[in-house]
Amino acid sequence: MREAVLHHLATYFEAFPYQVEFFDKKVIDHLTLNPGQFEVFKKGDMAEKWIVYRSIKYLV
């Protein structure tokens, strides 16, 4: 599950997985532990993905 989260975040940011893992550990851990929220991230458009990411990164 963690690898899938890492892959989707790296694709979203057009970054290498190691970069995402370094800067977004909190987001990766949260999405790994909350598969429902990860599904919303996976299926959302760019704006929805940003809302999910932002809510975890800056508000949780």
Buried (B, 14 or more C-beta within 10 A) or exposed (E): EEEEBBEBBBEBBEBEBEEBBEBBEEBBEBBBEBEEBBEBBBEBEEEEBEEBBEEBEEEE
